Amino acid sequence: MPYIKTTDDDHATGLLETIFEAARKRAGKVFNILRIMSPSPKALQASLGLYTATMFGESELPRALRELLAVVVSGANDCFY
């Protein structure tokens, strides 16, 4: 089974600390999908930018439909979050 060493909250610094703080403000915790990218804070920041643009940016699809599509894709990929 693959293993990726992640950074816990107490050891996050710089950009990663900023991202983790924003996550805690937004959701009350840092979800594993963010933590798994902690070895590369710049990649994590880019991923969050793509997510934000996709889910909250201008689109012909209403927000609720975008969320529904995300749920369907996660289900098809056997993701449980």
C-alpha positions in Angstrom: 0.0 0.0 0.0 1.4 3.4 -0.9 2.3 5.9 1.8 2.7 9.6 1.6 4.2 11.5 4.6 1.9 14.4 5.4 2.4 17.5 7.5 0.3 17.8 10.7 -1.1 21.1 11.8 1.7 21.7 14.4 4.4 21.4 11.8 2.8 23.4 8.9 4.7 26.6 8.1 4.6 29.4 5.5 2.2 28.8 2.7 1.0 25.5 4.0 0.2 27.0 7.4 -1.9 29.7 5.6 -3.8 27.1 3.6 -4.4 25.0 6.7 -5.7 28.0 8.6 -8.1 28.9 5.8 -9.3 25.3 5.7 -10.0 25.3 9.5 -11.9 28.6 9.2 -13.9 27.3 6.3 -14.7 23.8 7.5 -13.5 23.5 11.1 -10.7 21.1 10.2 -8.2 20.2 7.5 -9.6 17.4 5.3 -7.3 14.6 4.2 -7.6 15.6 0.6 -5.7 18.8 1.5 -3.3 17.1 3.9 -2.3 14.5 1.3 -0.9 17.4 -0.8 1.0 18.9 2.1 4.4 17.9 0.8 3.9 20.4 -2.1 2.1 23.5 -0.8 2.4 25.2 -4.2 0.6 22.3 -5.9 -2.0 22.3 -3.2 -2.5 26.1 -3.7 -3.0 25.5 -7.5 -5.4 22.6 -6.8 -7.5 24.8 -4.5 -7.5 27.6 -7.2 -8.8 25.1 -9.8 -11.4 23.8 -7.3 -12.5 27.4 -6.5 -12.8 28.4 -10.1 -14.7 25.2 -11.0 -17.1 25.3 -8.1 -17.6 29.0 -7.5 -16.6 30.7 -10.7 -18.8 31.9 -13.5 -20.6 29.0 -15.2 -23.7 28.2 -17.2 -24.2 25.4 -14.6 -25.9 26.3 -11.3 -23.8 25.7 -8.2 -26.2 22.9 -7.0 -25.6 21.0 -10.3 -21.9 21.4 -10.0 -22.0 19.9 -6.5 -24.2 17.1 -7.8 -21.7 16.3 -10.5 -18.9 16.2 -8.0 -20.8 13.7 -5.9 -21.6 11.5 -8.9 -17.9 11.5 -10.0 -16.7 10.8 -6.5 -19.2 7.9 -6.3 -18.0 6.5 -9.7 -14.4 6.7 -8.4 -15.3 4.9 -5.1 -14.5 8.1 -3.1 -16.4 8.3 0.2 -16.0 12.0 0.9 
